[in-house]
């Protein structure tokens, strides 16, 4: 990958994160959880090299490794601006469960 492609990729990721964070901030609690669910599904599909992941897909059953769990956690923290411990992937093993956790953490962080 050339330097300009890397810069474009980083710029696009920053724009995506900013747009997602604005969408999250404007949403009510139920809408916000749906936004988080979509983000979790998209990031999990990307990390696990799947075309799609549904809300009830178990990350472990889908083949997540510790490195991929770390990547998923970092990607989601970057996109959502919510602190997510690595253990959250194990404790909340589906996109539905993880999104609910992230939604609660978001509400707690923003009081």
Backbone torsions as a table, in degrees:
resi	resn	phi	psi	omega
1	UNK	NA	133.0	-179.6
2	UNK	-80.3	161.4	-177.8
3	UNK	-56.8	-41.9	-179.1
4	UNK	-65.2	-34.2	177.6
5	UNK	-68.6	-38.6	178.4
6	UNK	-64.7	-45.5	179.4
7	UNK	-61.3	-44.3	178.4
8	UNK	-61.5	-41.9	179.7
9	UNK	-63.2	-44.5	178.6
10	UNK	-65.5	-40.9	178.5
11	UNK	-63.0	-42.7	-179.8
12	UNK	-64.9	-41.1	178.5
13	UNK	-62.4	-41.1	178.6
14	UNK	-64.6	-41.5	177.5
15	UNK	-65.0	-43.1	178.3
16	UNK	-60.9	-45.1	-180.0
17	UNK	-63.5	-43.5	-179.9
18	UNK	-63.7	-44.1	179.3
19	UNK	-64.1	-42.4	179.4
20	UNK	-64.8	-42.9	-179.8
21	UNK	-64.2	-36.0	176.1
22	UNK	-67.4	-40.9	178.2
23	UNK	-63.5	-42.0	179.2
24	UNK	-63.1	-45.8	-177.8
25	UNK	-63.9	-32.2	-177.8
26	UNK	-84.3	-14.6	-174.1
27	UNK	-87.0	152.1	170.3
28	UNK	-75.9	176.2	-174.8
29	UNK	-58.4	-47.3	-179.0
30	UNK	-68.5	-42.3	177.5
31	UNK	-63.6	-40.0	-178.8
32	UNK	-62.3	-41.8	179.0
33	UNK	-63.7	-37.3	177.6
34	UNK	-65.0	-38.3	177.3
35	UNK	-64.8	-43.8	177.7
36	UNK	-62.9	-40.9	179.5
37	UNK	-60.3	-44.7	179.2
38	UNK	-62.6	-41.1	179.7
39	UNK	-66.1	-42.0	179.2
40	UNK	-63.6	-46.3	179.6
41	UNK	-60.0	-45.8	-178.4
42	UNK	-64.0	-45.2	-178.9
43	UNK	-68.7	-39.3	178.9
44	UNK	-64.7	-42.8	178.6
45	UNK	-61.3	-41.3	180.0
46	UNK	-65.6	-48.2	-177.9
47	UNK	-65.3	-37.8	-177.1
48	UNK	-90.8	3.0	-179.8
49	UNK	57.4	40.9	175.2
50	UNK	-107.2	154.9	176.0
51	UNK	-74.4	-38.7	176.9
52	UNK	-146.5	157.4	174.1
53	UNK	-133.4	132.8	178.4
54	UNK	-92.8	171.3	-174.4
55	UNK	-58.8	-28.9	-175.2
56	UNK	-107.1	12.4	176.0
57	UNK	-69.4	129.8	178.5
58	UNK	-82.6	125.5	-177.5
59	UNK	-57.2	-42.5	-179.0
60	UNK	-64.9	-42.5	178.7
61	UNK	-67.1	-23.9	178.4
62	UNK	-85.3	-1.7	174.2
63	UNK	96.5	22.1	179.8
64	UNK	-69.4	135.8	175.7
65	UNK	-106.3	173.8	179.5
66	UNK	-62.5	-37.8	178.5
67	UNK	-67.7	-40.3	178.5
68	UNK	-69.7	-34.5	175.8
69	UNK	-64.0	-40.8	176.9
70	UNK	-63.0	-44.9	178.3
71	UNK	-61.5	-44.3	179.0
72	UNK	-61.4	-45.9	179.7
73	UNK	-60.9	-47.4	180.0
74	UNK	-62.5	-43.5	179.1
75	UNK	-60.4	-46.0	-178.9
76	UNK	-66.3	-38.8	177.5
77	UNK	-63.6	-41.0	179.6
78	UNK	-63.6	-43.3	-177.9
79	UNK	-73.3	-39.5	-172.1
80	UNK	-98.3	-16.2	-175.2
81	UNK	61.2	34.1	177.1
82	UNK	-118.3	134.8	177.5
83	UNK	-72.8	121.2	-178.1
84	UNK	-126.3	113.6	177.7
85	UNK	-70.1	148.7	-179.1
86	UNK	-56.2	-36.4	-178.8
87	UNK	-63.7	-18.0	179.2
88	UNK	-60.0	-31.5	179.1
89	UNK	-64.3	-36.7	179.6
90	UNK	-80.0	-42.8	-178.2
91	UNK	-71.4	-24.6	-178.5
92	UNK	-129.9	75.7	-164.1
93	UNK	-81.3	9.3	176.5
94	UNK	-129.5	158.4	176.4
95	UNK	-55.7	-38.7	179.1
96	UNK	-61.9	-48.2	-178.6
97	UNK	-66.7	-43.8	-179.1
98	UNK	-66.4	-39.6	177.9
99	UNK	-63.3	-40.4	177.2
100	UNK	-62.4	-42.2	177.8
101	UNK	-62.0	-47.2	-179.1
102	UNK	-62.5	-40.0	178.6
103	UNK	-61.6	-43.0	177.7
104	UNK	-65.5	-42.9	179.0
105	UNK	-64.0	-39.8	178.0
106	UNK	-60.4	-48.5	-179.9
107	UNK	-62.6	-40.9	-179.6
108	UNK	-66.3	-40.2	-179.1
109	UNK	-68.4	-30.5	-176.6
110	UNK	-100.5	1.1	173.2
111	UNK	62.0	NA	NA
